[in-house]
């Protein structure tokens, strides 16, 4: 926001909660240097704080990146383990089904092949 009070009055430029004086051409180098020092004194602490914040963000980002890399390795390990276990479960399921079918076949054969022993009275088998 620029405020002007006419050609004879002082002019100011308001920016972000502080006022920067407008330097007229006849003010000389001292006025310009004073304005520069004022701006420098205002902006330097903010710049230093922003630099520190950026450095802290870099450190946090590196830590997060390492954690993500570690987590990705764990996920890959878990995925490979899961695939291996799934194939083992599938193999064991097939073997169980095969054994169950063989057992059923043996039961059926045992029922059909009852042996009659001639000469042994009923009920004395066991």
Secondary structure, 3 states (H helix, E strand, C coil): CEECCCCCCCCEEEECCEEEECCCHHHCHHHHHHHHHHHHHHHHHHHHHHHHHHHHHHHHHHHHHHHHHHHHHHHHHHHHHHHHHHHHHHHHHHHHHHHHHHHHHHHHHHHHCCCCCCCCCCCCCC
